[in-house]
Amino acid sequence: MANCPYCKGKVTLETVEKETKGMGILKQEILYSCPNCKSVLGISRGRYMG
């Protein structure tokens, strides 16, 4: 369990909010945000390198 650096609320893998863009086959972007204050905690980007 971790604390949000902005609101100090509890954040777990089960409660973190995820917004996904892209199909995941060629390109996918995921935005992770705090379930308490909705602040952005991180962004993940992936690309198929086949």
C-alpha positions in Angstrom: 0.0 0.0 0.0 1.3 3.5 -0.8 0.2 7.1 -0.2 -0.6 9.6 -2.8 2.2 12.3 -2.9 -0.5 15.0 -3.3 -3.4 14.2 -0.9 -1.6 11.5 1.2 -4.6 9.2 0.6 -4.1 5.4 0.5 -3.5 3.9 -3.0 -3.3 0.2 -3.9 -3.1 -1.7 -7.1 -6.8 -2.5 -6.8 -7.9 1.1 -6.2 -5.7 3.1 -8.6 -7.6 4.4 -11.5 -6.4 3.5 -15.0 -7.3 5.1 -18.3 -6.1 3.2 -21.4 -5.8 4.6 -24.9 -4.9 2.4 -27.8 -5.6 -1.2 -28.7 -2.4 -2.6 -27.1 -1.3 -4.4 -30.3 0.7 -1.6 -31.9 0.6 1.1 -29.3 -0.9 1.6 -25.9 -0.8 4.4 -23.3 -2.0 4.1 -19.7 -2.6 7.0 -17.3 -2.6 6.2 -13.6 -4.4 8.5 -11.2 -5.2 8.7 -7.5 -8.7 7.4 -6.6 -9.0 10.1 -3.9 -7.9 13.4 -5.5 -7.7 12.3 -9.2 -4.0 13.6 -9.5 -1.9 11.9 -12.2 0.5 9.4 -10.6 2.2 8.1 -13.8 2.0 7.4 -17.5 3.0 4.2 -19.2 3.6 4.0 -22.9 4.3 0.8 -24.9 5.0 0.1 -28.6 5.1 -3.2 -30.5 8.6 -3.6 -31.8 8.0 -6.8 -33.9 
